[in-house]
Amino acid sequence: MTTPHISQTALPQHYALARMTSPLGRIELTADDDHLLSVRIGYADQLPLDAFGEHPSPLLDAAVLQLTEYFAGTRTTFDLPLSLDHGTEFQQRVWSALKAIPFGTATSYGAVAQAVGQPGAGRSVGGAIAANPLPLFIGCHRVLSVSGEITGYSQGAGVVTKAWLLTHERIPFVVAPPRIETDPVGAILDLIEVDVV
């Protein structure tokens, strides 16, 4: 997935770019003068805009601080201006619905479809969630199957990243072993630092 309105070969002059380390690995954030535009959680230490140097801004400094507080367990809400106008009208409705899901709470794809007036559109909701330009700030990780199962995640290490976020927020979930290519339980337990007795 690419960052909205940013070429992989040129960063617009009015865009700010920052990176941070986190328990999930490296995170990349972009903003214009007024809004946070994108957040990307790296995979294998790679980020989409690694070719560009950082261009700090007060808004990105605030975003990094709020994410640091979130990961430290001292922040449960975010209060930064977000830009959601890069998606389709349906995606924007889904992203708005996701913003209403509080910290520590999960919902299902079907419930989000219902909330945006499209009952039965769970798969389309899944597509809109995968296109979310602002994960973490818009808690798409809080959406699970109706049985509480993680069905995927488009950021970082995928299911393992989502499992870490859910565990961090103390949201119960189920991992279906056939959906993970390598030792799912071991990978998740290592990531969340749980000892098996």
Residue, then its C-alpha position, 0 to 999 in steps of 0.5 A: m500500500t502506498t502513502p496517499h498522494i506521495s510518490q515513491t520518488a518525490l516527497p512534496q515540499h509541503y509534506a512533513l515526514a517522521r519516523m519512530t521506533s516502537p514495540l512493533g518496529r519502525i513507524e513512519l508518519t506523514a503530515d501536511d500543514d494541517h493534518l496527519l496524512s498517513v501512518r505505516i508500520g514497517y515490515a522487516d525494518q522497511l518503510p515505504l518512504d525510507a529513501f527520503g530524509e525526515h522533515p519534522s513538524p510540530l504536528l508530527d512531533a505531537a503524533v510521535l509523542q501520542l504514539t509513544e504514550y499509547f505504547a507506554g500504556t498512558r494514552t487511550t485516545f488521540d486528539l490530532p487532526l486527521s485527513l481522511d479525504h483520500g479514500t472513496e466515500f464508502q472508505q471514509r464512512v468505514w474509517s469514521a465508524l472505526k474512529a468511534i471504537p474505543f480503546g480496549t473494545a472490539t467489533s466485527y466486520g459485520a457490525v461495522a457494515q451495519a454501522v455504515g448502512q451497508p448490512g452484509a458488506g463485511r468483505s467490502v468493510g475489510g477492504a476499506i479497513a485494509a486501505n486505512p491510511l492512519p492505523l493506530f490513530i484509526g483503530c482498525h486493529r479492533v475489528l475481528s471476525v464475528s467469532g473473535e478471530i483475527t482474519g488479517y492485518s495490512q500493517g507491519a508483520g500482519v496478524v502478529t502485529k494485530a495480535w500485539l495491539l489487541t493484547h496491548e489493549r486487553i482485547p480477547f481474540v482468537v488466532a486460527p493457526p492455518r492462517i499463519e505460515t510459521d509457528p503462530v503461537g510461538a511468534i505471538l507469545d514471543l512478540i507479547e512476551v508471555d511465558v507459557v507455564 
